[in-house]
Amino acid sequence: MNAPLHDILARVTRRLRWQRAADLGVSLGVAGCSAAIAVLGLHHLRWIDRGLHWAALLCLLPLGSGLLIGALRRITPLLPAQLLDQTHELQGRVANALAFSTLPEAEQTPFMRAAIADANGCKDLEPSRAYPLRKPPRLSAYLALSIVVMALALWPRSAPPTPPERPTVAPPIQAELLDRESLEAFEADLEPITADAETAEDVQELSRALNEILENIADRQISRSDALREIQRLETQLAEGRPADPEAMQEALAELGRQLASPETEGAAEALQNNDAGAAANALRESAENIDDASRRELQRLRRALERAAQSPEERLLRQNEAEQERERRLLERESEGNQQSESRRRLLQRRQRRLDSLRREQQALQERRRRLERLRRELNQAAQGLNRNGNQSQAQEALRRAAEELNRRAREQMSEEQRQELQRQMQQLREALRRMQQGQQNGNGQNQGGQGQNGQGRQQRLQRFRLAAGGQGSVRLQLPNGQGQNGQGQNGQGQNGQGQNGQGQNGQGQNGQGQNGQGQNGQGQTLTLGAGNGQSQVQLELPGQGQGQGEGQGQGQGLGEGIGDGHSDDALSEDPSHLGGTHQNSRIQGAGGSGPSRSEVILGASERGFAARNYEEVFTDYENHAEEVLERDEVPPGYRFYIRRYFQLIRPRSESQAAPDAASPSESSTP
Amino acid sequence: MSNSPDSLVAAFRKDIDRVKSEVGKMIVGQEEIIDGVLTCLLAGGQALLEGVPGLGKTMLVRSLASALRLDFSRIQFTPDLMPADILGTTVLTEGDKGQTKLEFRRGPVFSNIVLADEVNRATPKTQSAMLEVMQEQQVTIGTQTFKLEQPYFVLATQNPLEMEGTYPLPEAQLDRFLFKLIVRFPSRDALHSILDRTTGTEAPEIEPVLDKKRILEMRALVRDVAVARHVQDYAIRLLEATHPEHPDAPDMVKRFVRFGASPRGAQAMLLASKIRALMDGRFAASPDDVRWASRNALRHRVILNFEGEAEGIATDQILEAILSAVKETSA
């Protein structure tokens, strides 16, 4: 190829380099400027220092790098020639000539040389036409961004911003969890525990925490789930603070009281047998005061009584227990040595193992009793020893006083235990009340929905509140005008007798839970007598019949079917079936017969109880038989057969013991 | 005549122009087809013409034969046509002295230019016999082998409309055609010219301008045309792009093509590019030549898959996609 053509090609190549350098430089420059703007923004926000330096670097470095890389990138030698051919319609003459000219002379054919000569003869080749330089596509963006960068760089940096004050966010208002009356009742119940100076510190603390929950509920500052969680936490704490076996202590004191039986310690012995440690302490203290005035004979009786009491019967029992355990263990080892174990042998081994476990538990209880009264017995022993030595009655008195003090401690523990129980009961009631309130809210207003059974529930809650407010501890009795008996269940508002009057209420209620029959027929004229626990006052409520009947509807509607009411008459129940005469009281017991729950209810209930119900077994058998028939009859793919059988295997009926772990995870159960 | 490339190319171009001019007396508006047919003739390959009846396919071949001073025969392919009907057969003849002898009577394939009209109507057996002749350019009957006279050129036609009762050529046999040319309906101006020439009193006469010897010389000259590596590379890249499994294949190819073109396709493209360069007075083929040749050379070599057939995709659409995707310039 001749020199002019080479020169033209070189010029085209240079244009290519410039253009590529500009394109790449501007593209990277845009990215750099964008980053620089972000950096300058952070700089003005005082998040970073030396932002100007970084911005300048980000603006210039990408641009320079792009220019350099673009300019140095390799360009295929053929590309300028092809561009010339395309733009000048040379039909590949220049590119062909360039390609042929790179071949050694010997390899060039006449046609190649002719092609080179042909290309050399091309006139009016213009590099600018072959590759016109154009504005980089992102140049405008780059310029605009550069201006922004400059403006931001020149903009004075603002003063450091003061940290904004965080607006106090009021805790969200929660839904009403309990009504005011219930809350007041709970608080009133807790007050004796909180106000009592003798209350143990941990019980006080728990009581205060429960009070706080009640206040939060009253102020609507706590959600139901949080409240329940808090109650759960307090219950756990309460359980952790309780002695391991409070009954063991009571038994031990009672036993001590029996051993202490003597005319001189009669009061203490009786109080101990009655599990009244405080009275026992007073009596013992009194006995100590009377020692000085006691005759020699009385002192001897007292000494013997104290010696008896000082002896721990638990020691003997423990020895017996250990001997028994050893015997059982040997028998168990010997009988389990055999290789082949029949069913009866296996059962025998299990029985022995259970016996062994029982003995171990008994041993632990005895040890606990011994430990609890160890100090008290030691004091009693010292008192007995003091009386044994003539003239050392003051030592005996002192020992008896210490014993009384020890008993006082036990009394305080006893009281704390009672308070703990009371506290726990309060927590359970509160939890139950919250749950019932939630159910009531979920079910909606009973009157609006026409669900009269819910009204009964509301009535039940109001009764409960009333009982709490009245402070009564006795049961609420329901007096019916027809005198058909009291069943004491009016306390929870179910009032089954109200339905027993004619049985019709049960039918309607059993099916739809509305209790239409029970509304007016039975409830009219009913009198509800609420007795206070101490019997000092009575409150009589004239309850509208509707409410009473509705309460029954709720209680029965879910579990019973239609058959019960239709099959019996009032006369049959009012008669004395035994014909023995005498005073009797008729009680109407809800039968479990009838059509019972529907299949879907059985299945649903079974899934919750771990597939262990008897009626579920029948339903399951039917379903499984049907499934097997279908599997036999229809063309079911083998893979699906497996899944169907596996499914029925998973929901098969189980015994109660099997169901226990399964029932813990009802989400995994399903119904066919 | 000088043997310099310049003079050889100039003479080639002049002769071709004369042939085109003579054929153009009879055939109007089909310049692309004429170029394609001449390319096949000069490349030593065969051409498959596809078009509806009445577009002048037979006339084109007849005119070409007249302009080239070559023997011409036409075979109308029908379902009952037997191989012997086109190859020839041995018959018992009686000599001057009354002796009898077996004599081979040559069939219509023994000609310089053969028009196999509606080749897809013959049975596969007859088609195979014809296509074997095309490939081998010789006929073997019994123990005798008859070389066909050069230049030998077959133009096969097929009608795309009437497909009932036809035997579409298998892909392997289609591959033996250098070009597949689509004869399209002429434009309005071309129709005017056709009507003027065919309905008047004067019937154009075609002068023979080339003979067998010159055609063979031109065929030899075609082989001398230079092809630069990048042009050859472009042809290869085009060929590769017709294969759906190739990474550079366009999406359309990957979706609609079952088989790509064979290496014969690249050979056809390159040979045709050389001829076009000569026709254009150049000494080397260019990417433009390859681009021009690619459509005719690859059209019948790209086999659509079921989806492509179902979607009604034409192979020309596939080739356009390939030509758009494969750049002729280097990066």
Interface residues (C-beta under 8 A of the other chain):
Chain A: T76 L78 L79 Q82 L83 D85 Q86 Q91 G92 R93 A95 N96 A99 F100 T109 P110 F111 M112 R113 A114 A115 D118
Chain B: S4 P5 D6 V9 D224 V225 A226 A228 R229 H230 V231 A277 D280 R282 F283 A284 A285 S286 P287 D288 D289 E328 T329 S330 A331
